[in-house]
Amino acid sequence: VDDGVESLNGVVDAEDLRGRICFGVGFFWLATSLLPSGLGPLLRLAGFVMDRERGKDCLAECAEGGMGTRAVPAAISLAMFHLDLEPDVARAGNLLVAALTRTPENPFLHWSGSMLAWRNCCLDQAAELTGKAMWCCGEELGGRALFLRYEMGMLSLARMRWDEAYPHLRFVYEAVKSGEVFFVYRLLVPMQLASTCFHLGREHEGVTLCTECVHSQDFGANSNIEGDFSKLLDLSLKHRSADRKMLAFEVIYLLRQFPRLPVATMASVVEYIRAFSQPFAASEQIMRQEGLPQPQRDAHMERFVEFVSARTIECVLLFYLADLDQAMTFVPQLAHNCTLLPPWCAYLAAHGLYWSGRVMALSGQEAEAARSLRHAKALKNYPFNICKKISSVLAEFEAGGQAPAF
């Protein structure tokens, strides 16, 4: 780095030049160190250097020294590295705060801060920083900042602010549909918009969006998550016309966003789901009856499915809240209810039995937990298949004779 600066001294500002070299070399060293280890000998033979520590040092020098225009991307690169690949929240936060102090109206820094806040379950702060990033883009560009608006829609959806989520997700949906922008997992946008519509009384719009997703071929053959969501929406259209509000919570769960919710938000979701599912509780009582004629069973099945879905999501949230006492007031019955679900609902049965087994194991009911997990393992061919996960937890449980770890 010193040799490079000296050779061009006087041509450009020395500090800016040093920043450029530090960023370029540091990013290259850090990036090459992340390549598969099997490629290492070949890359060294070709003359490439892989040095993670030196790469981090160069990026840190550029970022912390405020070395010209490359200081911001250096800070963001190093912060994202410490957010995902080498977790150090304090280090990532310090880098972004220092960079924001020097350039307080940089939208990329505010966006990076929102990622840091979201990862640490601070959804309100993440939304605030995303809003600031949009403001920093200016009125015209901020309104068209596609990925920022998508993030704002996601944050609003996770916090059950349906009226705030709708305009953002609708804008993103229209932009993606136009084909003018590249968007990974294109199918997720109309699906998330549809789940929002069902909470705003826009039933027809939601059904139209779900139908579009089901018939869409706009995702790759290797996109398992989009294929699974397409199957899930198809089941919802065919069998779940009683009420589709649980779709939003199932989407959040299947995207693995519940662990990122703050404790207060998770508690609010639990209360919301309890209130929503109360009218469906009567279907559970009916389904418990012995010798119930099949026509009557079929008549109440849709409402029963919504009730089981609500209980499953509540079970997941109480698991993350570590409120086993509250969960055990209904989990044994939930496990039984999952065995009563129709074949088309195997995905819900499997997930419900899995989480019931986890909760019962932690509550000391080993026999019931093992039985629930075995029932879940027996289910096959359903979207969002967790058979491997169930098998792993069951093997750990049976080998150690203790509850699987969180």
C-alpha positions in Angstrom: 0.0 0.0 0.0 2.8 2.4 1.0 4.6 1.7 -2.4 1.5 2.4 -4.4 0.8 5.7 -2.6 4.4 6.8 -3.1 4.5 6.0 -6.8 1.4 8.2 -7.5 2.1 10.9 -4.9 1.3 14.3 -6.4 -1.0 12.9 -9.1 -4.0 12.5 -6.7 -4.6 13.3 -3.1 -2.4 11.0 -1.1 -5.0 10.1 1.6 -7.7 9.5 -1.0 -5.3 7.3 -3.0 -4.3 5.3 0.1 -8.0 4.8 0.8 -8.6 3.5 -2.7 -5.7 1.1 -2.5 -6.7 -0.1 1.0 -10.2 -0.7 0.0 -9.4 -2.5 -3.2 -6.6 -4.7 -1.8 -8.5 -5.3 1.5 -11.7 -6.2 -0.2 -9.9 -8.6 -2.6 -8.0 -10.3 0.3 -11.1 -10.6 2.3 -13.2 -11.9 -0.6 -10.6 -14.5 -1.7 -10.4 -15.8 1.9 -14.1 -16.7 1.7 -13.7 -18.9 -1.3 -13.9 -22.7 -0.8 -10.8 -24.1 0.7 -10.4 -26.6 -2.1 -9.6 -23.7 -4.5 -6.8 -22.4 -2.3 -3.9 -24.3 -3.8 -5.0 -23.4 -7.3 -5.4 -19.7 -6.5 -2.0 -19.6 -4.8 -0.5 -21.3 -7.8 -2.0 -18.5 -10.0 -0.4 -15.9 -7.7 -3.5 -14.8 -5.7 -3.1 -13.9 -2.1 -5.7 -14.9 0.5 -5.3 -13.2 3.8 -8.4 -12.5 5.8 -6.7 -10.7 8.7 -4.7 -8.4 6.4 -7.9 -7.8 4.4 -9.8 -6.8 7.5 -6.9 -4.5 8.6 -6.9 -2.7 5.2 -10.6 -2.2 5.2 -10.5 -1.0 8.8 -7.8 1.5 8.0 -9.8 2.9 5.1 -13.1 3.0 7.0 -11.8 4.4 10.3 -9.4 6.8 8.8 -12.2 8.4 6.6 -9.9 8.0 3.6 -11.9 9.6 0.8 -14.8 8.2 -1.2 -13.9 4.6 -0.4 -14.4 5.0 3.3 -18.1 4.3 3.2 -18.0 1.1 1.1 -15.1 -0.1 3.3 -17.2 0.5 6.5 -20.2 -1.2 5.0 -18.2 -4.2 3.7 -16.5 -4.8 7.0 -19.7 -4.2 9.0 -21.6 -6.7 6.9 -18.8 -9.2 7.4 -19.0 -8.8 11.1 -22.8 -9.1 10.9 -22.9 -12.5 9.1 -19.6 -14.3 8.7 -17.7 -13.3 11.8 -20.3 -12.1 14.2 -19.3 -9.0 16.2 -22.3 -6.8 16.7 -20.4 -4.1 18.7 -17.7 -3.9 16.0 -20.2 -3.6 13.2 -22.2 -1.0 15.1 -19.1 1.1 15.8 -18.0 1.1 12.2 -21.4 2.3 11.0 -21.8 4.9 13.7 -18.3 6.4 12.9 -19.1 6.5 9.2 -22.5 8.1 9.8 -20.8 10.8 11.9 -18.7 11.7 8.9 -21.4 11.4 6.3 -24.8 11.6 8.1 -26.9 11.7 4.9 -25.5 8.6 3.2 -28.5 6.3 2.4 -26.3 3.2 2.2 -25.1 3.7 5.7 -28.6 4.1 7.0 -29.7 0.9 5.1 -26.7 -1.0 6.7 -27.8 0.2 10.1 -31.3 -1.0 9.5 -29.9 -4.5 8.6 -27.9 -4.4 11.9 -31.0 -3.4 13.9 -33.2 -6.0 12.2 -30.7 -8.8 12.9 -30.8 -7.8 16.6 -34.6 -7.8 16.8 -35.0 -4.0 16.8 -37.7 -3.7 14.3 -38.8 -0.2 15.1 -35.2 1.1 14.9 -34.8 -0.8 11.6 -37.9 0.8 10.2 -36.7 4.2 11.3 -33.3 3.8 9.7 -34.9 2.5 6.5 -37.1 5.6 6.4 -34.0 7.8 6.9 -32.3 6.0 4.0 -35.3 6.7 1.8 -35.3 10.4 2.9 -31.6 10.6 2.1 -32.3 9.5 -1.4 -34.4 12.6 -2.0 -38.1 12.9 -2.6 -38.1 11.7 -6.2 -35.5 8.8 -5.9 -36.7 7.9 -2.4 -40.2 7.1 -3.6 -38.7 4.8 -6.3 -36.1 3.1 -4.1 -37.4 -0.4 -4.7 -35.4 -2.5 -2.3 -35.8 0.1 0.5 -39.5 0.1 0.0 -39.6 -3.7 0.0 -37.7 -3.8 3.3 -40.1 -1.2 4.7 -43.0 -3.4 3.6 -41.4 -6.5 5.2 -40.8 -4.6 8.5 -44.4 -3.4 8.5 -45.7 -6.9 7.8 -43.7 -8.4 10.6 -45.1 -5.7 13.0 -48.7 -6.4 11.8 -49.0 -2.8 10.4 -51.0 -4.0 7.4 -52.0 -0.5 6.2 -48.4 0.6 6.2 -47.1 -2.6 4.5 -49.7 -2.4 1.7 -48.5 0.6 -0.3 -44.8 -0.4 -0.2 -45.5 -4.0 -1.2 -47.9 -2.9 -3.9 -45.3 -0.5 -5.4 -42.7 -3.3 -5.4 -45.1 -5.7 -6.9 -45.9 -3.3 -9.8 -42.2 -2.7 -10.4 -41.3 -6.3 -10.4 -44.2 -7.3 -12.6 -43.2 -4.7 -15.2 -40.0 -6.7 -15.7 -37.8 -3.5 -15.6 -36.0 -4.5 -12.4 -34.2 -7.6 -11.3 -35.6 -9.2 -8.1 -34.5 -12.5 -6.6 -37.5 -14.7 -5.5 -40.0 -12.7 -7.5 -42.9 -14.9 -6.3 -42.5 -13.7 -2.7 -43.7 -10.2 -3.4 -47.2 -11.0 -4.6 -47.5 -13.6 -1.9 -46.6 -11.2 0.8 -48.9 -8.6 -0.7 -51.8 -11.1 -0.8 -51.3 -12.0 2.8 -51.5 -8.3 3.7 -54.7 -7.9 1.6 -56.5 -10.5 3.6 -56.0 -8.4 6.7 -57.3 -5.3 5.0 -60.5 -6.7 3.7 -59.2 -6.9 0.1 -60.2 -10.5 -0.3 -60.7 -10.4 -4.1 -57.3 -8.7 -4.6 -55.6 -11.3 -2.4 -57.2 -14.2 -4.1 -56.2 -12.8 -7.5 -52.6 -12.4 -6.4 -52.6 -16.0 -5.0 -54.0 -17.3 -8.3 -51.3 -15.4 -10.2 -48.6 -17.0 -8.0 -50.0 -20.5 -8.4 -50.0 -20.2 -12.2 -46.7 -18.3 -12.5 -43.7 -19.9 -14.1 -41.6 -16.9 -13.3 -39.2 -18.8 -11.0 -36.3 -21.1 -11.6 -36.6 -24.9 -11.5 -34.1 -24.9 -8.6 -36.0 -22.3 -6.6 -37.3 -24.6 -3.9 -38.7 -21.8 -1.7 -40.8 -20.3 -4.5 -42.0 -23.8 -5.5 -43.0 -24.6 -2.0 -44.8 -21.3 -1.6 -46.6 -21.8 -4.9 -47.9 -25.2 -3.6 -48.9 -23.6 -0.3 -50.9 -20.9 -2.0 -52.6 -23.5 -4.2 -53.7 -25.4 -1.1 -55.0 -22.1 0.4 -57.0 -21.3 -2.7 -58.5 -24.8 -2.9 -59.2 -25.6 0.8 -58.9 -22.6 3.0 -61.7 -20.2 2.0 -63.1 -19.9 5.5 -60.5 -17.2 6.4 -57.0 -16.6 5.0 -55.6 -14.3 7.7 -53.3 -16.9 9.0 -51.4 -16.9 5.7 -49.4 -13.8 6.8 -48.2 -15.5 9.9 -47.4 -18.7 8.2 -45.4 -16.8 5.6 -43.4 -15.0 8.4 -42.8 -18.3 10.1 -41.7 -20.1 6.9 -39.3 -17.3 6.1 -37.9 -17.8 9.6 -38.5 -14.3 10.8 -40.1 -15.0 14.1 -36.7 -15.3 16.0 -35.9 -11.7 14.8 -39.1 -10.2 16.4 -38.7 -8.3 19.6 -40.2 -10.0 22.7 -43.0 -7.3 22.9 -43.9 -7.9 19.2 -44.0 -11.7 19.6 -46.3 -11.2 22.6 -48.5 -8.9 20.5 -48.7 -11.5 17.8 -49.7 -14.2 20.3 -52.6 -12.0 21.6 -53.7 -11.1 18.0 -53.8 -14.8 17.0 -55.7 -15.8 20.1 -58.4 -13.2 19.4 -58.5 -14.1 15.7 -58.8 -17.8 16.3 -61.4 -17.7 19.0 -64.4 -18.0 16.6 -62.8 -21.2 15.3 -62.5 -22.9 18.7 -65.9 -24.5 18.4 -64.7 -26.5 15.4 -62.2 -28.2 17.7 -64.9 -29.3 20.1 -66.9 -30.8 17.2 -63.9 -32.6 15.7 -63.3 -34.3 19.1 -66.6 -36.1 19.0 -66.4 -39.8 18.6 -68.2 -41.3 15.6 -68.8 -37.9 13.9 -70.4 -38.5 10.5 -68.0 -37.7 7.6 -70.3 -34.9 6.1 -70.3 -33.1 9.4 -66.6 -33.5 9.8 -66.0 -32.1 6.3 -68.3 -29.2 7.0 -66.2 -28.0 9.9 -62.7 -29.0 8.5 -61.8 -25.6 7.0 -62.4 -23.8 10.3 -60.6 -26.5 12.2 -57.6 -26.1 10.0 -57.5 -22.4 10.7 -57.7 -23.1 14.4 -54.8 -25.6 14.2 -52.7 -23.2 12.2 -53.3 -20.5 14.8 -52.3 -22.9 17.6 -49.2 -24.0 15.8 -48.0 -20.4 15.3 -48.8 -19.6 18.9 -46.8 -22.7 20.0 -43.8 -21.5 17.9 -43.9 -18.0 19.5 -44.3 -19.3 23.0 -41.3 -21.6 22.4 -39.2 -18.5 21.4 -40.6 -16.6 24.4 -39.6 -19.6 26.6 -43.1 -19.6 28.1 -43.5 -23.4 28.4 -46.2 -23.3 31.1 -48.5 -21.3 28.8 -47.7 -23.5 25.8 -48.4 -26.7 27.7 -52.0 -25.5 28.3 -52.8 -26.5 24.7 -49.8 -28.3 23.2 -50.9 -31.9 24.1 -54.3 -31.2 22.4 -52.5 -29.5 19.5 -50.5 -32.7 18.9 -53.7 -34.7 18.8 -55.4 -32.2 16.5 -52.6 -32.4 14.0 -53.3 -36.1 13.6 -56.9 -35.2 12.6 -55.9 -32.9 9.8 -56.7 -34.0 6.2 -54.0 -35.3 3.9 -53.7 -32.1 1.9 -52.7 -30.4 5.1 -49.7 -32.6 5.8 -47.3 -29.6 5.9 -49.3 -28.0 8.8 -49.5 -31.4 10.6 -45.8 -32.0 10.3 -44.8 -28.5 11.6 -47.4 -28.6 14.3 -46.3 -32.0 15.6 -42.7 -31.0 15.4 -43.1 -28.0 17.6 -45.5 -29.8 19.9 -42.8 -32.4 20.4 -40.1 -29.8 21.1 -42.3 -28.1 23.8 -43.3 -31.4 25.4 -39.7 -32.6 25.5 -38.6 -29.4 27.3 -41.5 -29.8 29.7 -40.4 -33.3 30.7 -43.0 -35.3 28.8 -40.5 -37.4 26.9 -42.9 -40.2 25.9 -45.4 -37.9 24.4 -42.7 -35.8 22.7 -41.2 -38.9 21.1 -44.6 -40.0 19.9 -45.3 -36.6 18.4 -42.0 -36.5 16.6 -42.5 -40.0 15.2 -45.9 -39.0 13.8 -44.3 -35.9 12.2 -41.5 -38.0 10.7 -44.0 -40.4 9.1 -45.5 -37.6 7.0 -44.1 -37.3 3.5 -44.3 -35.2 0.3 -45.4 -31.8 1.6 -44.1 -28.3 0.9 -41.5 -26.9 3.3 -40.6 -30.5 4.2 -38.8 -30.7 7.6 -38.3 -34.5 7.6 -34.5 -34.2 8.0 -34.9 -31.7 10.9 -37.4 -34.0 12.6 -35.2 -37.0 12.2 -32.2 -35.1 13.6 -34.1 -33.9 16.7 -35.6 -37.3 17.2 -32.3 -39.0 16.9 -30.7 -36.6 19.4 -33.6 -37.0 21.8 -33.6 -40.8 21.7 -29.9 -41.1 21.9 -29.5 -38.8 24.9 -32.9 -39.4 26.6 -33.1 -35.7 27.2 -35.0 -32.8 25.6 -33.3 -31.4 22.5 -31.5 -28.1 22.9 -33.2 -24.9 21.8 
